[in-house]
Amino acid sequence: MFHMGWFLGDGFGIHPWSPTNGDGPWTGTNHLDWMKPDIHVDMAKSLERAGFDYILIEDTSMVEDSYNNSAETSLRRGFMAPKNDPLPLVPLMTQATKHIGIIPTVSTIQYPPFLAARAFTTLDHLTEGRVGMNVVTSVTDRVAQNFGYERHLEHDERYEMAMEWIDVVKALQNSWEEGAVIADPYAGVYADHTKVNPIEFVGKFFKCRGPLNTIPGPQREVPVCSAGSSEPGRVLAANYDDTQIAIVKDAADAKAYREDIRARAAAAGRNPDHIKVLFIATPTIAATDAEAQAAYEAAQAFRKTDKAIEYNLWNMSYTSGGRIDFGAIDPDTRVGDIDLSKQNGEYTSIAGLFGGREDETLREVVASSFQVKDMGLIGSPSTIADKMGEIMEEAGGDGFLFYLPTTRMNMAMISDGLAPELRRRGLIREEYTGSTLRENLRAF
């Protein structure tokens, strides 16, 4: 069996249109009510019915303006803005469900460790152990400038900071020893003060006395998720993650990636089975193989249109950390003549977009290179279930994270179309056996 997750790019991006899913007018009402509860509750209930381990809620705290040195494209097309804070969605979505985990994003330059430890421990209580935290370092200077920095830290230093950040959060989550809470109403004693300890942390980036001023949650240490695939990102994942999300091209790539993370975890003294690597995929699912193929071909044709090319250039500018304005580069420029070293963003993503294509023009790359892959998942629910099983068989595990437009049609196609086919093949859980997110991640 393998695990399943859903990538929610919450905010106006929750609307039905997607740069990888075709063109045309928006349908439904998501563009009007993306900020309201119903779509989030419907999603959580639908994906729990499908046996998903978790919904990951993406976040970034800025209005992107590096593309063409303006926020016009971001705001005209709703790219990454507007966007709500993900943390308040957690109790909303878990109150409507019983099992599925919710993993909101938390940035190490936005949340001081004490604030994060307190917030996520509180959410751990409110969800009865179904929250995780997607730890990110943030990408652009614009985010950093919203939190008091002149420019963002350099890539590798950001990961050094993130690992120290997690150390502080975990120390705070463990600052109340087992048995510290007595809660004896007759003796009038709540806690044994000798078992509640300051952490006295002093590091390169953070200084924190502690202890945490709330009691440990059901999971004590809230499960950690991350998505960095660079060398420092893999080091962080191997040392701290309970689940990692990764972008790969195919099953062979997934196998190599998973084996690398597991080997690093073992070398760090961890049980490799305690890290579940979920591979991001954008499947094209329809009632029949023919319909799915037609939809896939339409999406491929759309990728060559001006709207799709604009999105890709915008995304490349953002992914560079806002340091390269791809809108200002002549599209007929040879990739090998573009100074990609100026970037300070998602190094692995930039390498995936441009690697090995130095002799092509920017125009050629931008019309055919997208960050997230489909992994060959094109077809009816039955066909895709077979393909997913084949990929996991070759990769060795651990599962998939679907990245699709958040529409009720897509939810129904997954929950009531694909999930039953996967269950018939014994590939996903029939029922949840754990009571917490960590227990469900470790169930197989």
Secondary structure, 3 states (H helix, E strand, C coil): CCEEEEEECCCHHHCCCCCCCCCCCCCCCHHHHCCCHHHHHHHHHHHHHCCCCEEEECCCCCCCCCHHHCCHHHHHHCCCCCCCCCCCHHHHHHHCCCCCEEEEEEECCCCCHHHHHHHHHHHHHHCCCCECEEEECCCCHHHHHCCCCCCCCCHHHHHHHHHHHHHHHHHHHCCECCCCEEEECCCCEEECHHHECCCCEECCCCEECCCCCCCCCCCCCCCEEECCCCHHHHHHHHHHCCEEEECCCCHHHHHHHHHHHHHHHHHCCCCHHHCEEEEEECCEECCCHHHHHHHHHHHHHHCCCHHHHHHHHHHHHHHCCCCCCHHHCCCCCEHHHCCHHHCCCCHHHHHHHHCCCCCCEHHHHHCCCCCCCCCCCEECHHHHHHHHHHHHHHHCCCEEEECCCCCHHHHHHHHHHHHHHHHHCCCCCCCCCCCCHHHHHCCC
